[in-house]
């Protein structure tokens, strides 16, 4: 009996495999979240040496001759430069063993690192509530991991990298073509293409209407591309629910931040995380939520 057959036949084995895999992936996502934006900044700086003064500061931006990517340099403490050993890089467990501190200098390790690993594992495991072993589950794992990466990058830097948003969109269109299944993996190709077009076009229209009325940018172009990607995965019928959920949550969080935390209302709020979470919820329970809403209203 092959490993794939065991995973298909044994739900407990599948659950354990998904948890272990997603913890490892969550550890890698921390690297992506930390380094990918800096890689973009380095590229921009190389292309335009007179980049504006607001470029974020980072040691890797000082010397562009040294390699900096998702593999090099090796993981190390940003303060004492001590290398992170293999046993110090076990998801969540290493953080607990090290008591949240660098083994070399005692500098505190941000709690976000194990948090990303834990959230990645929990969200991946929750997919098993809806998707059994097969292509849909594998695709949704990738979908979830990319959304987590983009969300935290958007929180940190208020950018949604094109390589992630557009890559996610193309993956969705390919999966919903006839390459894997005749009818598409999550929806048919026509619905996926319409979802991508309407997803981008809807927020693009809101952006320009808001700009014409107020003279300000209401959101970034990355948000258009992310919604286009979600439409490509789930079809155009999922867009109203995604827009509604993300808008309501975004408004509640924004108002709470102003009233409770005293946040400046003029400070921009990244919208990508709300779109990502709304899209993920729609992927798991979109039809049930829509049916419940229609039955409650009608």
N, C-alpha and C positions, 0 to 999 in steps of 0.2 A: 504493500500500500504506500503510494507516494505521499510526500508532504502535502501537496495540493489536495489530494483525496482526503487526508486526515483533517485538514482545515475545513473542507466542505462538509465533512460528516460529523465533526465534533465541535459544537458551539463553544465549549470551554477552551479548547485548544486555539480556536480562532480568536477568541477574546484575549487570551494571554499573548498571542502573537501580535495582535494589533496594539496592545498596550506597550509591549516591549519595543516594537518597531517605532511607534509614535513617540515614545520617550527619547529614543535615539535621534529621530528626526527633529524633535523639539530642541535637542541640544544643538543640532546643525542649524536650525532656524535662528537660534541666538547669534550664530556667526553671520548668517545672511543679514539679519536685522542690523547688526553692528557695522559690518564691513561694506555691504552693498551700496549704501548711500555714499560712503567715503570713496568707493571706487568710482561712482558717478562724478563726485566733486573733483577727483583727480583728473578724470577724463576732460571735464569742462575746463579745468585750469590749464591743461595741456593745450586744448584747442583755442583758448583765449586767455593769454597770460595777464591781460589787464582786466580780469574779471572783477566785478564790483566789490567794494569793501565789506559787504555783508556775508561773504563766504564763511561758513562755519570753520572754526579753527580745529585742527587735528594734526598730531605729529606726522601722520602719513602724507599730509599735504605739503610738508616742508621740503622733502627731497623726493622728487618724482622718479629718480633713477632707481630707487629701491622697489622691489616688487611688492605689490599689495593687492591681494585677491582673496577668494574664499579659502585658499589653501595656505598661502604664504602671506605674512610671516606666521610661524607656529603660534598657537595660543600662549599668551603670557600675561602676567600681571602688568597693568598699565603704569603702576607706580615703581615697583622694584625690578621690573622686566624679568622676573623669575619665570621659567617655562612651566606650563601647566602639564603635569604628568598624566599618564593614562588613568591612573587610579583616582586622580583629582577631577576627572572629566566624566564621571559616571552620572547620568541625569538624576537630579534630586538627591541621590544618596551621598554623592561627594559633597554637596552643599551642607548637608546635615553633619557629615563626618568632620568637615572643616569648620563647622559652627559659623558658616557665613563669612569666613575670613581667608585671606591669602595665606598659604602655608609659609611663605617666605617672610613677609613683612607685617602681616596681621591686618592689612587694609580690608575694610569691609567689602564684601561681594554683594552687589545689588540683588535684592530679593526677586527682581524681575526675571533673572535667569532661570531659577527653578520654577517660577510662576509660568513662564512660557512653556517649559517642558510639561508641567502638570496640565495646563489648559490644552495643549496639543494632544496629550494622552486622553483626557476626558472627552474632548470634542470628537476625537477619532473613535473612541469606544462607543459614543452615542450614535454613531452612524450605523452600528450593528442593530439598533432598534428598528431600523427601516430597511437597510440593505443587507441581504445575505451574501455569502461568498460568491464572487464573480466580478465581471468587468465593472458593473455599476459601483460596487464598493471600492474597488481599486481606484476608479476615477474620482470618486467623492473624497477619498483620502488625499489625493493630490489637490483637489479643489479646496479642501479645508486647510491644508498646510500653506498653500499660496495666500489664502485670505488672511491667515494669521500673520504671515510675514508682512503683507502689505499694510495691514491695520496698524501694527506697531511702528513700522517705518513712517507711516502718515502721522501718527501721534508724535513721533520724535522730530520729524523734519517737515511735515506738511507737504509731502510729495508722494505721489504714487508712480513708481517707475514704469515707463512705457513697456519695458521688456517683460514686466510681470502682468500688467493689465492686458496688453495686446496678446501676449503669449497665452494667457488664460482664455481670451476670446477665441483665438485660433484653435486651441485644444477643444473648446466646447463645440465649435462648428465641425471639427473633424469627428468628434465622438458622436455627434448627432447626424452625421452623414450615414451612408450605407456600408461603411467600411467594416464595422463590427457587427451590426445587426441591420436587417433590411429597413426597419422603421426608425432607426436612430436609438441611441442609448437612453436618453431622457425625454426627448421630444423629436418630432420630425424635422428635417432640414429646413423646410420652409418656415416653420415656427421659430427655429433657431436664428435664421437669417433676419427675419422680421424683429426678433427680440434684440439682436445686436443693433440693428438700424434704429428702432424705436427707442431703445435704451439710451443710445448716444444722443439721438435727436431730441428727446424729451428734456434732458438736463441742459443740452446746448441751448434750447429755446428759452428755458427758465433763466439761464445765465445772461442771455442777451436782453431779455425783457427787463430783468433786474438792473442790468448795466445802463440801459437806456433811461430807466426811471430814476435811478439813484446816482448814476455816474460811477458806481463802484463794482468791483468784481465780487459776485456772490459765492463763487466756488471755483475750484481749479479744474482744468481740462482733464486731469486724471480721474476725477469723479465721473465724467461722461464715459470715459473708456472702461471704467470698472463696471458701471451699470450695463454698458454694451456687452461686456464679458458675461455678466450674470444672465442677461437676456439670451446670449448664445448658448449657454448651458441649459437653461430652464425653459426657454421659449417666451414669446411675447406675453402670454397670458399670466405669467408670474410677475411682470413688471409693476402692475398697480399695487400688489401686496408689498413688494419690496420698497417701492417709493413711499407708501403709507407708513410702514413700520419704521423705516429709517428716518423719515421726517418727524414722526411723533417722538421717537426716542431722542433724536438730536435736539428737538425743541425742548423737551423736558430736561435733558442734561444741561443744555445751554442756559435755560432760565434758572435752574437750580444753582449753577455755577455763579450766576450774577447775584442772585438773592441770598444764597447761603454763604458762599465763599467770597463774595465781594469781587468777583472777577470783572475785569474791564469789558464792557459790552462791545467795544470796538476791536478786541482781540479776536482774530480768526479762530474758528473751531474746525478741526479736521473732520470732514464728513465721510471719509473713506471707511473708518471703522464701523459706522452705523450702516452704511450700504453693505459692507461685508457681512455683518451679523444678520441683517435682514435677509440677504441672499442665502446665507447658510440655513436660516430657519425655514425659508421658503423651499429650499431643496429637500428638507426632511419632512415638513408638515404643511407645506403650502396648500395642497388640495384640501386637507382637513380644515385648516383655518378658514379658507375661502368658503367651503360648504357650510361651516358653522356660522359664519357671518351672514351668508345669504339666507340661511334658514332662520336665523334670529331676526333679521330685518324684515324678511318677507313672510 
